[in-house]
Amino acid sequence: MFFEVEHQDTRCRARAGKLTTDHGVVQTPIFMPVGTIGTVKTLSPQDLLDCGAQVMLANTYHLYLRPGAEVLAEFGGLHQFNRWNGPILTDSGGFQVYSLSDLKQISRNGVEFKSHWDGSRHIFTPESVVDIQRDIGSDIMMVLDYLTGNPSELALAEEAHQYTLQWARRAREHFLATRSRYGYRQFQFGIVQGGVYKVLRQASIEGLMQIGFDGYAIGGLAVGEDPQTRREITDFCTGKLPAEKPRYLMGVGKPADILEAIESGVDMFDCVIPTRNARNGTVFTRTGKINIRNTGYKLNPAPIDPECSCYCCRNFSLGYLHHLFRVSEVLGLRLATLHNVTFYLNLVGSAREAILQNRFPAFKETFIKQYLNTEENGSGK
Amino acid sequence: MFFEVEHQDTRCRARAGKLTTDHGVVQTPIFMPVGTIGTVKTLSPQDLLDCGAQVMLANTYHLYLRPGAEVLAEFGGLHQFNRWNGPILTDSGGFQVYSLSDLKQISRNGVEFKSHWDGSRHIFTPESVVDIQRDIGSDIMMVLDYLTGNPSELALAEEAHQYTLQWARRAREHFLATRSRYGYRQFQFGIVQGGVYKVLRQASIEGLMQIGFDGYAIGGLAVGEDPQTRREITDFCTGKLPAEKPRYLMGVGKPADILEAIESGVDMFDCVIPTRNARNGTVFTRTGKINIRNTGYKLNPAPIDPECSCYCCRNFSLGYLHHLFRVSEVLGLRLATLHNVTFYLNLVGSAREAILQNRFPAFKETFIKQYLNTEENGSGK
């Protein structure tokens, strides 16, 4: 079985589960570090394992442009290319077309766009995106979706939902009519759209369930709406999605957002926050974020977090990290990334433990209270 | 005993030895990766160990400017700061003042210079440079020297030699009058100057030997002279330097240069070539250098060197490295650096093996023949 719910917390909808792929088992809830162009920036596959990563995400749009699907096919897929031997999930490119590329033209057929990289013109169709992901060889692939920023007018959000649903049907048909290129199983998720409108979200979910996917993602969030709305829509969707399938909230988010969504019953997350923040010198602690560029850390002999098990915290002081960032040593980028990815994976790991012990709501509240009290001003310690 | 010659090749002056410091034993001949500002660019201490590094070099000039000697003193020295627990050698800043800083003013007292970093004015004296290296806590420290580019007129080269020798005397006196700050032993090397003039080199060596140091470095080479002259001067110096003390050829060099100098009896080397080249995508193989940016590597599934034991070669293809450089992933910088540093350490390790078996000249010739045949055009394979 691809997905199994092992336990649901008796006090909320949070659940612990397991995703079984031919590249290994993933314990949920899980955070997937983002390997945009096939590589989690600054980290090697061994680093990812050391952080406790169980599955990585890669972007179909970026891999399609560079190195190109044909190069990945030549190498036998992304796993053989980047040497990450665990599960890989690829998104569909819908979000990157929305956020990165110029001159998007949507039609029933698909989406035409100009590359953010070299200005060249390309077309993604629901079928071509399946084919690209067959070449990439991701364990979990996403259907091509269409999204608009939030809040969008109802008519625009409805259009996005309708395109996404029609494309989902074609993507599923094409998926079922084609085969994995490399001998191992690939799974396919549908994506719920509908902006901030529950009526559209409901229709989207019903349509996708009728088609039937291996899992369901909630898309079109974290694109402009306020946190309260995001939580409401997430909670609404998880309440309607089938309990026996994995649920993936795309592109979310901050630590507290992740815990809120876990409480609603989300199983999978991805976000660039831990990795992008690390490269800016912003690192996560249980009492909030801090920026290691602050001169206050110059003489600090303590690690980011004395209880953290990552290579950075086991070995290096805030003072040394401060120095590395000050003199622009790329080792600093890697050490901060190692820490932040470990932080996120410890967060979902602790969430899972709490769920198995039916104490998730208390765990969440304790974490958020300790974390948010200092998030905005936590940099001066 | 600090240094011991274990064996001299019966067919040449090449020798295998061992340097014993309180941070560990170094088997010579050895290459020291350059950790300019306290960090070998892109590498962690664990990476350095994985490359087979036994001793690292750091630059007094850079550490003095950033983070500053007072910061290192606060942390208990560079070992505690950067967490490299093996031996550290620091140069004296003489070379950086020569090559990097503006507005050098040499006087009997020392050298005044403007920081390349922020334009601030500073003075290095023979004594202050010892004090800074006491704060850094390097296992081996170098005296402040003064060098000119090659070729320089005799009068200028003589001036540089005279300053260096007078400063060496003061540096040694100050060294002997002060103590290690952190409880472990520090050793001090003198530096032979004299440009391309054997008469000056001879006088420099005699003067330094009269003072008496724990080891002797050959400075003022690899600064403009042709390779043949460099070899002649090196060979001249090693012929005059005491056999029972370690000999360090500063800033050299290319693989073939290192082997030639080992044949002359040099024990220690440092150079930015392997690390700086790596960051440009140039990597070393036994059949010459190649640049992994070349589009010819796009689909190449082979590692840089199938017989290399480094993490990069054990896991990644030229095609993937090419991709990493093309999309500017910093992981590429680290993987290439891991490989190049491993290459240099394997080179001196193999040289040592050959010396112990009295076959160094044949080893050198075989290596150079295979390497130089393709060095200039080795990028198309």
Interface residues (C-beta under 8 A of the other chain):
Chain A: I37 G38 T39 K41 T42 L43 S44 P45 Q46 R66 P67 V71 E74 F75 F81 N82 R83 K298 L299 P301 Y311 N315 F316 S317 G319 Y320 H323 L324 R326 V327 E329 V330 L331 L333 R334 L335
Chain B: I37 G38 T39 K41 T42 L43 S44 P45 Q46 R66 P67 V71 E74 F75 F81 N82 R83 K298 L299 P301 Y311 N315 F316 S317 G319 Y320 H323 L324 R326 V327 E329 V330 L331 L333 R334 L335
